[in-house]
Amino acid sequence: MSSVLSTFLQQVINGLQLGSIYSLIALGYTMVYGIIRLINFAHGDIYMVGAYIGFFAAGFFGGSFFPTLLVAMAGASALGLTIERFAYRPLRYQPRIAALTTALGVSIFLENFVRQFVGPNYLPYPRIIKVTQIKVGDIQFSNIQLIVLAVAICLMLGLTFLVNKTKLGKAMRAVSFDKDAARLMGINVDHVISMTFLVGSSLAAAAGVLVGITYPRIDPYMGILPGLKAFVAAVLGGIGSIPGAAIGGMVMGMAETMVLGYMKSSYRDAIAFTILIIVLLVKPTGILGKPMSEKV
């Protein structure tokens, strides 16, 4: 295998790993927007809190991966429910700018709340999985990369099953289509919205734990940039589209790793927003997004 091809395939593996994390975060953005048309800018900080919950859970469970992952997802789910109930629900019928401003406020609150209790410095994430290098020809990757990709794919498939095959998923799709009609059909709209926040927050927490085991350090501001990039991924895929968010996250991860591999590392963050500008100019609805009409 030529060195050029092996380098390219190495970057593809790295891109799939990073893209799977962006996809998990982007799914929370797109689910909430699809249901209540809110861009939850606090979502990146829920991802950060999930990583911290996993940090403390890993110490409690002695470094066991799956209990750590499940506790982090449960804790972030509770946080998502709390934020929806006390920060967003009272503003549901107010102008959208009110909810958007509140989302920014919640984001700043979470960052400073965590900073107050754990400090502003980086914390080394526990090595809950022993790193093993795997070599296939000239390509080398780790078991961590395989685990991240496998967990992300399982969670995305689980979400697809939930949305398409369960009673809750049908209710989510109904509320997304028309909340008033769904309410007339006997669907508890408030409960469906709460469950949407629960599911989206749990996926963000899973991404936080996966980032912790991949890049073993966390800090209170770790959710800002990944949150923005995941939002770009959701827009790229078509905000409101679950498959689109998954595809957008993968595209973002691949683009970033290709920039790292073939260009200057200082461009890695700029590429996300360059993609956003191009998408908005060429196809504002995203890859799988559908045009939406505003009622007047």
C-alpha positions as a Markdown table, in Angstrom:
| # | Residue | x | y | z |
|---|---|---|---|---|
| 1 | Met | 0.0 | 0.0 | 0.0 |
| 2 | Ser | 1.4 | 3.4 | -1.0 |
| 3 | Ser | 2.2 | 5.9 | 1.8 |
| 4 | Val | -0.3 | 8.4 | 0.2 |
| 5 | Leu | -3.2 | 5.9 | 0.4 |
| 6 | Ser | -2.3 | 4.7 | 3.9 |
| 7 | Thr | -2.1 | 8.3 | 5.1 |
| 8 | Phe | -5.5 | 9.0 | 3.6 |
| 9 | Leu | -7.1 | 5.9 | 5.1 |
| 10 | Gln | -5.6 | 6.8 | 8.5 |
| 11 | Gln | -7.2 | 10.2 | 8.3 |
| 12 | Val | -10.5 | 8.6 | 7.3 |
| 13 | Ile | -10.5 | 6.5 | 10.5 |
| 14 | Asn | -9.7 | 9.5 | 12.6 |
| 15 | Gly | -12.5 | 11.5 | 10.8 |
| 16 | Leu | -15.0 | 8.8 | 11.5 |
| 17 | Gln | -14.1 | 8.8 | 15.2 |
| 18 | Leu | -14.4 | 12.5 | 15.6 |
| 19 | Gly | -17.4 | 12.7 | 13.3 |
| 20 | Ser | -19.3 | 10.1 | 15.4 |
| 21 | Ile | -18.9 | 12.4 | 18.5 |
| 22 | Tyr | -20.1 | 15.5 | 16.6 |
| 23 | Ser | -23.1 | 13.4 | 15.3 |
| 24 | Leu | -24.2 | 12.5 | 18.8 |
| 25 | Ile | -24.1 | 16.1 | 19.9 |
| 26 | Ala | -25.8 | 17.3 | 16.7 |
| 27 | Leu | -28.7 | 14.8 | 17.2 |
| 28 | Gly | -29.7 | 16.7 | 20.4 |
| 29 | Tyr | -29.7 | 20.0 | 18.5 |
| 30 | Thr | -31.8 | 18.7 | 15.7 |
| 31 | Met | -34.3 | 16.8 | 17.9 |
| 32 | Val | -35.1 | 19.9 | 20.0 |
| 33 | Tyr | -35.3 | 22.1 | 17.0 |
| 34 | Gly | -37.5 | 19.6 | 15.2 |
| 35 | Ile | -40.0 | 19.5 | 18.1 |
| 36 | Ile | -40.1 | 23.1 | 19.4 |
| 37 | Arg | -38.1 | 25.1 | 16.8 |
| 38 | Leu | -35.5 | 26.1 | 19.5 |
| 39 | Ile | -31.8 | 26.2 | 19.0 |
| 40 | Asn | -30.6 | 25.0 | 22.4 |
| 41 | Phe | -27.2 | 26.7 | 22.7 |
| 42 | Ala | -26.8 | 25.1 | 26.2 |
| 43 | His | -26.6 | 21.7 | 24.6 |
| 44 | Gly | -22.8 | 21.9 | 24.3 |
| 45 | Asp | -22.5 | 22.5 | 28.0 |
| 46 | Ile | -24.8 | 19.5 | 28.7 |
| 47 | Tyr | -22.2 | 17.5 | 26.8 |
| 48 | Met | -19.5 | 19.0 | 29.2 |
| 49 | Val | -21.5 | 18.2 | 32.3 |
| 50 | Gly | -22.0 | 14.7 | 31.0 |
| 51 | Ala | -18.2 | 14.3 | 30.8 |
| 52 | Tyr | -17.8 | 15.5 | 34.4 |
| 53 | Ile | -20.5 | 13.1 | 35.6 |
| 54 | Gly | -18.6 | 10.3 | 33.8 |
| 55 | Phe | -15.4 | 11.5 | 35.5 |
| 56 | Phe | -16.8 | 11.1 | 39.0 |
| 57 | Ala | -18.8 | 8.0 | 38.1 |
| 58 | Ala | -15.5 | 6.3 | 36.8 |
| 59 | Gly | -14.0 | 6.9 | 40.2 |
| 60 | Phe | -17.0 | 5.4 | 42.0 |
| 61 | Phe | -17.3 | 2.3 | 39.8 |
| 62 | Gly | -13.6 | 1.7 | 39.8 |
| 63 | Gly | -13.0 | 2.5 | 36.1 |
| 64 | Ser | -15.8 | 0.4 | 34.6 |
| 65 | Phe | -16.8 | 1.8 | 31.2 |
| 66 | Phe | -20.4 | 0.8 | 30.8 |
| 67 | Pro | -21.6 | 1.8 | 34.3 |
| 68 | Thr | -19.8 | 5.1 | 33.8 |
| 69 | Leu | -21.4 | 5.7 | 30.4 |
| 70 | Leu | -24.9 | 4.8 | 31.8 |
| 71 | Val | -24.6 | 7.0 | 34.9 |
| 72 | Ala | -23.4 | 10.0 | 32.8 |
| 73 | Met | -26.3 | 9.6 | 30.4 |
| 74 | Ala | -28.8 | 9.3 | 33.3 |
| 75 | Gly | -27.3 | 12.4 | 35.0 |
| 76 | Ala | -27.4 | 14.5 | 31.9 |
| 77 | Ser | -30.9 | 13.3 | 31.1 |
| 78 | Ala | -32.0 | 14.6 | 34.5 |
| 79 | Leu | -30.2 | 17.9 | 33.8 |
| 80 | Gly | -31.9 | 18.2 | 30.4 |
| 81 | Leu | -35.4 | 17.6 | 32.0 |
| 82 | Thr | -34.7 | 20.3 | 34.6 |
| 83 | Ile | -33.6 | 22.9 | 32.1 |
| 84 | Glu | -36.6 | 22.2 | 29.9 |
| 85 | Arg | -39.0 | 22.4 | 32.8 |
| 86 | Phe | -37.7 | 25.5 | 34.5 |
| 87 | Ala | -35.9 | 27.5 | 31.8 |
| 88 | Tyr | -37.7 | 26.8 | 28.5 |
| 89 | Arg | -41.3 | 25.7 | 29.3 |
| 90 | Pro | -42.3 | 29.0 | 30.9 |
| 91 | Leu | -41.2 | 30.7 | 27.7 |
| 92 | Arg | -42.7 | 28.3 | 25.2 |
| 93 | Tyr | -45.4 | 30.7 | 23.9 |
| 94 | Gln | -43.2 | 33.8 | 24.1 |
| 95 | Pro | -41.2 | 35.2 | 21.1 |
| 96 | Arg | -38.4 | 32.9 | 20.0 |
| 97 | Ile | -35.8 | 35.5 | 20.9 |
| 98 | Ala | -36.7 | 35.1 | 24.6 |
| 99 | Ala | -36.0 | 31.3 | 24.6 |
| 100 | Leu | -32.9 | 31.8 | 22.5 |
| 101 | Thr | -31.5 | 34.4 | 25.0 |
| 102 | Thr | -32.4 | 32.0 | 27.9 |
| 103 | Ala | -30.5 | 29.2 | 26.2 |
| 104 | Leu | -27.4 | 31.4 | 26.1 |
| 105 | Gly | -27.9 | 32.3 | 29.8 |
| 106 | Val | -28.3 | 28.6 | 30.7 |
| 107 | Ser | -25.0 | 27.9 | 28.8 |
| 108 | Ile | -23.1 | 30.6 | 30.7 |
| 109 | Phe | -24.6 | 29.4 | 34.0 |
| 110 | Leu | -23.6 | 25.8 | 33.5 |
| 111 | Glu | -20.0 | 26.7 | 32.6 |
| 112 | Asn | -19.6 | 28.9 | 35.6 |
| 113 | Phe | -21.4 | 26.5 | 38.0 |
| 114 | Val | -19.0 | 23.7 | 37.1 |
| 115 | Arg | -16.0 | 26.1 | 37.2 |
| 116 | Gln | -17.0 | 27.1 | 40.7 |
| 117 | Phe | -17.1 | 23.6 | 42.1 |
| 118 | Val | -14.3 | 21.8 | 40.2 |
| 119 | Gly | -12.0 | 24.7 | 39.3 |
| 120 | Pro | -11.1 | 26.2 | 35.9 |
| 121 | Asn | -8.1 | 23.9 | 35.2 |
| 122 | Tyr | -8.0 | 20.7 | 33.1 |
| 123 | Leu | -8.7 | 17.4 | 34.8 |
| 124 | Pro | -7.1 | 14.2 | 33.6 |
| 125 | Tyr | -9.8 | 11.8 | 32.6 |
| 126 | Pro | -9.5 | 8.3 | 34.2 |
| 127 | Arg | -8.2 | 5.6 | 31.9 |
| 128 | Ile | -11.2 | 3.4 | 32.1 |
| 129 | Ile | -10.2 | 1.4 | 29.0 |
| 130 | Lys | -6.7 | 0.2 | 28.4 |
| 131 | Val | -5.4 | 1.5 | 25.1 |
| 132 | Thr | -4.3 | -1.1 | 22.6 |
| 133 | Gln | -2.9 | -0.3 | 19.3 |
| 134 | Ile | -4.1 | -2.3 | 16.2 |
| 135 | Lys | -2.1 | -2.4 | 13.0 |
| 136 | Val | -3.5 | -3.5 | 9.6 |
| 137 | Gly | -0.8 | -3.1 | 7.0 |
| 138 | Asp | 0.4 | 0.4 | 7.1 |
| 139 | Ile | -2.7 | 1.7 | 9.0 |
| 140 | Gln | -2.7 | 1.9 | 12.8 |
| 141 | Phe | -5.6 | 2.7 | 15.0 |
| 142 | Ser | -6.5 | 2.0 | 18.6 |
| 143 | Asn | -9.2 | 0.0 | 20.4 |
| 144 | Ile | -10.5 | 3.3 | 21.7 |
| 145 | Gln | -11.3 | 4.5 | 18.2 |
| 146 | Leu | -13.3 | 1.3 | 17.5 |
| 147 | Ile | -15.2 | 1.6 | 20.8 |
| 148 | Val | -16.1 | 5.2 | 20.1 |
| 149 | Leu | -17.4 | 4.4 | 16.7 |
| 150 | Ala | -19.2 | 1.3 | 17.8 |
| 151 | Val | -21.0 | 3.0 | 20.8 |
| 152 | Ala | -21.9 | 6.0 | 18.6 |
| 153 | Ile | -23.4 | 3.7 | 15.9 |
| 154 | Cys | -25.3 | 1.7 | 18.4 |
| 155 | Leu | -26.8 | 4.9 | 20.0 |
| 156 | Met | -27.7 | 6.3 | 16.6 |
| 157 | Leu | -29.4 | 3.1 | 15.6 |
| 158 | Gly | -31.2 | 3.0 | 18.9 |
| 159 | Leu | -32.5 | 6.5 | 18.4 |
| 160 | Thr | -33.6 | 5.6 | 14.9 |
| 161 | Phe | -35.6 | 2.7 | 16.3 |
| 162 | Leu | -37.1 | 4.9 | 19.0 |
| 163 | Val | -38.3 | 7.6 | 16.6 |
| 164 | Asn | -39.6 | 5.2 | 13.9 |
| 165 | Lys | -40.9 | 2.2 | 15.8 |
| 166 | Thr | -42.1 | 3.2 | 19.2 |
| 167 | Lys | -45.2 | 5.0 | 20.5 |
| 168 | Leu | -43.1 | 7.8 | 21.9 |
| 169 | Gly | -41.3 | 8.2 | 18.6 |
| 170 | Lys | -44.6 | 8.4 | 16.8 |
| 171 | Ala | -45.7 | 11.1 | 19.3 |
| 172 | Met | -42.5 | 13.0 | 18.7 |
| 173 | Arg | -43.1 | 13.0 | 15.0 |
| 174 | Ala | -46.7 | 14.1 | 15.5 |
| 175 | Val | -45.7 | 17.0 | 17.8 |
| 176 | Ser | -43.0 | 18.0 | 15.3 |
| 177 | Phe | -45.6 | 18.1 | 12.5 |
| 178 | Asp | -48.3 | 20.0 | 14.3 |
| 179 | Lys | -48.4 | 20.5 | 18.1 |
| 180 | Asp | -52.0 | 21.7 | 18.2 |
| 181 | Ala | -53.3 | 18.7 | 16.2 |
| 182 | Ala | -51.3 | 16.3 | 18.3 |
| 183 | Arg | -52.8 | 17.8 | 21.5 |
| 184 | Leu | -56.3 | 17.3 | 20.0 |
| 185 | Met | -55.4 | 13.7 | 19.3 |
| 186 | Gly | -54.7 | 13.1 | 23.0 |
| 187 | Ile | -50.9 | 13.4 | 22.9 |
| 188 | Asn | -49.3 | 15.0 | 26.0 |
| 189 | Val | -47.2 | 17.6 | 24.2 |
| 190 | Asp | -45.3 | 18.7 | 27.4 |
| 191 | His | -44.3 | 15.1 | 28.1 |
| 192 | Val | -43.1 | 14.5 | 24.5 |
| 193 | Ile | -41.0 | 17.7 | 24.6 |
| 194 | Ser | -39.5 | 16.7 | 28.0 |
| 195 | Met | -38.6 | 13.2 | 26.6 |
| 196 | Thr | -37.0 | 14.9 | 23.6 |
| 197 | Phe | -34.7 | 16.9 | 25.9 |
| 198 | Leu | -34.0 | 13.7 | 27.9 |
| 199 | Val | -33.0 | 11.7 | 24.9 |
| 200 | Gly | -30.9 | 14.5 | 23.4 |
| 201 | Ser | -29.1 | 15.2 | 26.7 |
| 202 | Ser | -28.3 | 11.5 | 27.2 |
| 203 | Leu | -26.7 | 11.4 | 23.7 |
| 204 | Ala | -24.6 | 14.5 | 24.5 |
| 205 | Ala | -23.4 | 12.9 | 27.7 |
| 206 | Ala | -22.4 | 9.8 | 25.9 |
| 207 | Ala | -20.3 | 12.0 | 23.5 |
| 208 | Gly | -18.8 | 13.6 | 26.6 |
| 209 | Val | -17.6 | 10.3 | 28.0 |
| 210 | Leu | -16.3 | 9.1 | 24.6 |
| 211 | Val | -14.3 | 12.4 | 24.3 |
| 212 | Gly | -13.0 | 11.8 | 27.8 |
| 213 | Ile | -11.6 | 8.4 | 27.0 |
| 214 | Thr | -10.3 | 9.6 | 23.7 |
| 215 | Tyr | -8.6 | 12.9 | 24.7 |
| 216 | Pro | -8.2 | 12.2 | 28.4 |
| 217 | Arg | -8.7 | 15.7 | 29.8 |
| 218 | Ile | -11.8 | 17.8 | 30.5 |
| 219 | Asp | -12.5 | 21.4 | 31.6 |
| 220 | Pro | -15.6 | 23.6 | 32.2 |
| 221 | Tyr | -15.4 | 25.3 | 28.8 |
| 222 | Met | -14.9 | 22.1 | 26.7 |
| 223 | Gly | -18.4 | 22.3 | 25.4 |
| 224 | Ile | -18.2 | 25.6 | 23.6 |
| 225 | Leu | -16.4 | 24.8 | 20.4 |
| 226 | Pro | -17.7 | 21.2 | 19.9 |
| 227 | Gly | -21.2 | 22.5 | 20.6 |
| 228 | Leu | -20.9 | 25.1 | 17.9 |
| 229 | Lys | -19.4 | 22.6 | 15.5 |
| 230 | Ala | -22.2 | 20.1 | 16.2 |
| 231 | Phe | -24.7 | 22.9 | 15.5 |
| 232 | Val | -23.0 | 23.5 | 12.2 |
| 233 | Ala | -23.2 | 19.7 | 11.6 |
| 234 | Ala | -27.0 | 19.8 | 12.3 |
| 235 | Val | -27.4 | 22.7 | 9.8 |
| 236 | Leu | -25.3 | 20.9 | 7.3 |
| 237 | Gly | -27.4 | 17.8 | 7.5 |
| 238 | Gly | -30.6 | 19.7 | 7.6 |
| 239 | Ile | -31.7 | 20.9 | 11.0 |
| 240 | Gly | -34.7 | 18.9 | 12.2 |
| 241 | Ser | -33.5 | 15.8 | 10.3 |
| 242 | Ile | -32.1 | 13.0 | 12.5 |
| 243 | Pro | -30.3 | 11.2 | 9.6 |
| 244 | Gly | -29.1 | 14.6 | 8.4 |
| 245 | Ala | -27.5 | 15.3 | 11.8 |
| 246 | Ala | -25.7 | 12.0 | 11.8 |
| 247 | Ile | -24.4 | 12.6 | 8.2 |
| 248 | Gly | -23.5 | 16.2 | 9.0 |
| 249 | Gly | -21.5 | 15.2 | 12.0 |
| 250 | Met | -19.5 | 12.7 | 10.0 |
| 251 | Val | -18.8 | 15.2 | 7.3 |
| 252 | Met | -17.6 | 17.7 | 9.9 |
| 253 | Gly | -15.3 | 15.2 | 11.5 |
| 254 | Met | -13.9 | 14.1 | 8.1 |
| 255 | Ala | -13.3 | 17.7 | 7.0 |
| 256 | Glu | -11.5 | 18.6 | 10.3 |
| 257 | Thr | -9.2 | 15.6 | 10.2 |
| 258 | Met | -8.4 | 16.2 | 6.6 |
| 259 | Val | -7.4 | 19.7 | 7.4 |
| 260 | Leu | -5.2 | 18.4 | 10.2 |
| 261 | Gly | -3.6 | 15.9 | 7.9 |
| 262 | Tyr | -3.0 | 18.0 | 4.8 |
| 263 | Met | -3.1 | 21.6 | 5.9 |
| 264 | Lys | -2.2 | 23.8 | 8.9 |
| 265 | Ser | -3.7 | 22.7 | 12.3 |
| 266 | Ser | -4.7 | 26.3 | 12.9 |
| 267 | Tyr | -7.3 | 25.9 | 10.2 |
| 268 | Arg | -9.2 | 23.1 | 11.9 |
| 269 | Asp | -11.7 | 25.3 | 13.6 |
| 270 | Ala | -12.2 | 27.7 | 10.7 |
| 271 | Ile | -13.2 | 24.8 | 8.4 |
| 272 | Ala | -16.5 | 24.3 | 10.4 |
| 273 | Phe | -17.7 | 27.8 | 9.9 |
| 274 | Thr | -16.5 | 27.9 | 6.3 |
| 275 | Ile | -18.7 | 24.8 | 5.6 |
| 276 | Leu | -21.6 | 26.6 | 7.4 |
| 277 | Ile | -21.3 | 29.7 | 5.1 |
| 278 | Ile | -21.1 | 27.5 | 2.0 |
| 279 | Val | -24.1 | 25.4 | 3.0 |
| 280 | Leu | -26.2 | 28.5 | 3.7 |
| 281 | Leu | -25.3 | 30.0 | 0.4 |
| 282 | Val | -25.7 | 26.9 | -1.7 |
| 283 | Lys | -28.4 | 24.8 | 0.1 |
| 284 | Pro | -29.8 | 26.6 | 3.1 |
| 285 | Thr | -32.0 | 23.7 | 4.1 |
| 286 | Gly | -29.0 | 21.3 | 4.4 |
| 287 | Ile | -28.3 | 17.9 | 2.8 |
| 288 | Leu | -31.6 | 16.2 | 3.9 |
| 289 | Gly | -33.5 | 19.3 | 5.1 |
| 290 | Lys | -36.9 | 20.2 | 3.6 |
| 291 | Pro | -38.1 | 23.7 | 2.8 |
| 292 | Met | -40.3 | 25.1 | 5.5 |
| 293 | Ser | -43.1 | 27.7 | 5.0 |
| 294 | Glu | -43.9 | 30.3 | 7.6 |
| 295 | Lys | -47.6 | 30.9 | 8.4 |
| 296 | Val | -48.7 | 34.5 | 8.1 |
